[in-house]
């Protein structure tokens, strides 16, 4: 890993997570009460021994930059040349902002060159999974690959959401299709599944830089790894597929793209179960984050009808459940739920105050929201749609200025995404 540079792409707009991404970058969206989405990938880097990482930001990155700067940049040994470095768009190669994933890396080609890495690992900051990148690098070197893609098996009816890979019996990549409507590809290890790209790539640096320069000079390119870089290398460079080895150590492989509100909600709700699929409590693979100083969580009042309790829930520091009931929910730091209120199957971001006699179900409450006394959310979709953002599945999103979402999106928005 000493000769390897990680490049973490964290500049996406995250349109399908709107309105949670209206004021923050997608990787900065809270996850699991205590974390941000980007913390999962950064923890994988630390646990894999990858300690030289450029983090490419762009879209509404203030909270993301602050989170990484305060929580991550100081944990590596800078005197040994280690770093987690934030790189905003600097327009060093032209007058454009990042025009695609490949262009984002190309625009930082001078910063990459200054490190002179032998290998580069391209990562995304918006997926939930546990992976040892050192194992993948070892495979890349053992097979003498020039490019290696991490893959995982998916059902054939889900191929439209992924780049899919045709893999030979020896692991060599024979074909690549970016989000096809359907495909004839089948995994050589399981004929009932298709090998999908996880968006994790290892390149020999010289190979990648030449490809990025050629791509930048192509006026017809989308400047994207899946659409352009990988297909153009196919058959010209030795490209191998690395089957995902899950450090989560569960029976089923765990990799989640939390790019939609419903997928994000489901991934959080899984954490509330008795035996969650994604284990946050594994001491052998810790997930770390920036730690804020809050007092311990507190549950008060034990009177009939006014008992502070939380069942099957994730409760973080600074939370006060004051004579209220919380169930099947994720509650972030510095939240107060007041007497006689009931919160069920919901995600509550930090610094939220829920007044007395409130009933909240299947909702995501954004940070710094005050819920007035007697508010009911999640029980009447018609009424909720007048005040809040509601998904087709009935999930209600409440923001600080919920009145802006009286008619939150044009009729075609949810069909487009």
N, C-alpha and C positions, 0 to 999 in steps of 0.2 A: 504493500500500500504506500510505501514511501515514495515510489515513482509514479503514483497515481493521483490524478486530480479529479475531484467530483464537481460537476456542474449541475446545480439544482434549479430547474425552471420553475419560478414562482411568480410569474408575471401575468397569468391568465385573468381575464375579467370575471369569469365564473357567472355568466349570465343566467344559467339554469338554477343557481342558488339565490337569485334575486327574490326578495329584497335584503337577504342577509349580506349580500355583496354590494349593496348600494354604496356603503361608506367604507368598505374594507376589501382587501384582496382575498380571494378564495382560500389560499393557504393560511390566512389569519383568522378564519372562522373558528370559533371555539369548538372543542370536541371533548366529550367525556367529562364535562364540568371543569376540569383542571387544566386542560391542554388546549393547544391550537392544532389544526390539521397538520401543519408543517412539522410539528414536533415529532410525529411518527417517523417521517423520513430522516430527519436529523438524528433521532435516536438510533435508527438503523446504521447511519454513518458512524456514530461513536462506537456502537457495539461491534461494528465490522472492522474497526481500526482505521477508517477513512477519516483523516483529520486535516485534509486540505480541500476545502469546498468553497467554490464561488456560488453565491445565491443571487440569481438574476431576478430582480423585481421590476415592476413597471406600474401596474394598475393600482391606484389608490393604496399606496404601500406604506403610509405613515405608521399605522399600528403594527404592520408586519415588520417593518424596519426596526421599530422600537422594541418589539418582542425579541427579535433575533439579537439585536445589539445588547440588550440588558440581560438576556437569558442564555446566550450561546457563545458569543464571541470571546468571552473570558475564560472558557473552560478548557481550552486547548493551550499547548505550550508554544506561545508565539516565539520564544527564544530558540525553539527547535524548528522554526519555519512552518509551524502548523497554524491554520486559520480557518474561521468561518467568515468569509468576506462578503458583504453586501455590495452588489454591483448594479446600480440603477442605469438606465439607458444613458449613454454618454455621446451618442452620435459621432463616434470616432471614425466610422467608415462611410458616413453619408448623413443626409438630413432627415432620415426616416426614423420613427420609433420601431420597435420590434415588429416585423411583418410575419413572423412564424417562429416555430420552435428552432429551426435550423438557423434562421437569421439572427435570433437572440444570441446563439452561441457565436456565430460569425462576427457579430458586432463587438464581441469581446475577445477577438482573436489576438490582440496585442497583449492583453492581460494573461491569456493562456500561454502565449509564447514566452512571457517573462518567467513562467514557472518551469518550462521545459519538461513537462511530464512525459513519461513513456506511454502511459495509458490514460484514457479519460473515461469516466463513468457519467453518463447522462441520466439524470433522475428527474422525477416530477414531485412537486410539493403538495399534491392534493389526493393522495391515495392512502388507504389504511391497510397496513400489512407489516409483517416482520420478515426481514431477509438479511442474510449475511452476504454482503457484497464481496467479501474476501473469497468465499467459496466460488462465486461466479468468476472472479478474476483468475483463480487457480485453474478453473476449467478452460477459460479463454487461453491461458498460457499453455496448458497441457495439450490442447487440440491445435495449437499454433494458428489460432484464428486471427483474422484481421478485424473482424466485427463479430460481436456476440450479442444476441437478443435474449432477454429473459422471457419465457413463455409459461403459460398455464392453460390447462384444458378447460374448454367451455362447451356448452351444448350448441349444436349447429344452428338453432333458431336465434342465437344471440350474436351472430357474427357481424351484424350491421352496426354494433356498438364498438367494434375493435378492429385493429389491424390484425389480420390472420396470416398464419405462416404455414407453408408446406414444408414439412421436415422429413428428411431422408432417414433411413434406418440407422445411419451412423451419426445422426444429429445435425447434419449439414442442412442449411436452409436452401430449398429448391425453388420456392415461390413465395411471394408476398402480395397481399391485397389489403388495401386500406378501407375498412368499413364497407365491405361489399353487401349487396342485398342478400346474396346467398353465395355459397362456395362449394366446390367439389373436394376441397382439402379435407383430409381426415388425419388424425394423429396416428403415427405408426405404433404408438403404445396403447391406444384405445380407439377402435374404429367408430365408436359412438360419440366421439368428441372431436373438437377442432382445437389446434394449438393457437392461442391468441398472444399477441405481443403485450407485455405489461408496461411498455413505455420506458424500459430500463435497458440501456445499451452500454456496452464496453467497446471502445475503439482503440486501436493503435493510433496514437496522436497524429503521426504523419499522414496516415490514411484519412483521418477525419478532416484535418485542415485542408488537404487538397480537395476533398469533396465539397467542403463549405465554400471554398473560393470559387470552384466551378459552378456551384449552385447560385452563388451571389451574382454571377455574370449571366445567368439565364433569365431573360425577361419574362418567360412564360412559367417560371417556377412559382409554386406556392410557398417556397422556402420552409418546408416542413419535413421533419424526419420521416414520418410515415408515408407521405405522398411523394416525396422526391428523393431524399438522401438514400434511404434503404433500397427502394426499387432500382435506382440508378447504379447501385453497387452490386446488385444481384448478378451473379455469373462472372463478375469481374474481380471480386475480392472473396477471400474465404470467409464465409458467413456461417456461424454456428448458432444453434438454438440451445439455450440452457434451461432445463426444466426447473421450475420454481421449487426450491426447498424451503418449506415453511418453518420458521423458528418459533411459531406460535404453538407448535406441538399439539395440535388437535387432530381429530380423525379426518376432518375435511380441510382442504386448503383454504386459508382465509386471505382474500385480497378484495378490497372494496373500493370502487370508484364512487366517492360520495359527492358526485357532481350535480345531483338533483336534490330537491328538497325532500322528496320521499326516501331516497336512498340514504341521505344524511340522517334523517329522522330514524330510519330503521337501524342504522349502525349504532346510533346512540342508545336506542331502546334495548338493543342486545346486551349492552353493558349492565343493564339493570337486572338481568335474569340471574337466577341462583348460580348457574354455571355458564357464564357468558362465553361465546365462541372466541372472542378476542380478549385475551387475558392481560389485564393491566397490572396484575400482581405478581408477575413472573420475575423473581429476583435474578434469574440468569439472563434475562433480556429486558432490562429496565427501560421504561419510557420516561424521559425527563422533560422538564419545561422550565420556564422562568417562574420562580416562586415569589409570590407576594406575601407580605407579612399580615396575616389576619388572625384574630383569636379563634379558638376552637369552635366547631359547630355546637349549637345548643338547642335543646328541646324542652320547652317549659309548659306548665299547666297540666294537671291530670284530673280535671273535673269531668263529670259526665257531659258529653257533648262538646267538651273543650279540652281535648288532649293533644298535646304536641307530639306527633308521631310521623315516622317515615318508614315505609315498607317497600322492599324490592326497589330501592332507589340508590342513586349515587349522590351523596351529600358532601360538599366540599367545605373548606374553612370559611369562617365568618358568617355562616348561615344560622339564622334563628328561626326555628319553627315554633311559633308562639300560639299554642292552643289550636293548631291547624293540623290537617291531615294531608300527607304527601305520599303518593303511591306510584310505583312504576315510572319514576321520573328522574331526570338528571338536573341537579340544582348546582349552579356555579357559585363562585365566591361572593360573599357580602350580599346575600339575599335574605329578605325578611318576609315570612308568610304569616300574616296576622290571624287572630282568633276566628274560629268558625268557618274558615275557608277550606276548600278541598281542591287539591291539585292532583290530577291523574294523567298518566301517560303523556307527560309534557317535558320540554327542555326549557329550562330557565337560565338565561345568561346572567352575568354578574351585575351587581348593583341594582337589582330589581326589588321593588317594594309592592307586595300584594296586600291590598286592604282587607278589612274584615268582610265576612259573609260573601266571599267570591267563590265561584265554581269554574274551574278551568280544566279542560280535557282536550287531549290531542292538539296541543298548541306549542309553538316555539315563541318565547317571549325574549325579544332582543334586549341588550344591556341598557341600563339607565331608564327603564320604563317604570312608571308608577301606575299600578292598576287600582282604580278607585273602588271604594267600598261597594259591595253588592254587584260587581261586574260578573257577567256570565259569558264565558267563551267556550266554544266547541260543542254546544248543545243545539244550536239553531243556525244552520249554515246560511239561511236567507238573511238573518240579522247580522251574522258575522261578515258576510260579503259587503254589507253596507259600510262597515267600519274598518275591516282588515283585509289582508291578502289571504285568500283561501285557495288551496290547490284543488284539482279535480278529485283527489282522494279524500278531501275534507279536512286536510291539515291546515290549521290557522296560524298565520305568522303575524305577530304584533310588534310593531316598531314604535320608536319614540314619537313619531308624528303619524300615527295610524290614519288620521283623517286624509292624508295624501293619497291613500289607497282606497278611497271610496269606490272608484272604478279603476283598479290598480293597473290593469294592462289591457291592451287592445285585444279583441277576440281571437286573433291568430297567434298571440304570443306563446301560449302553452302548447299549441300544435307545432310551432316551429322548434320548440325545445323539449 
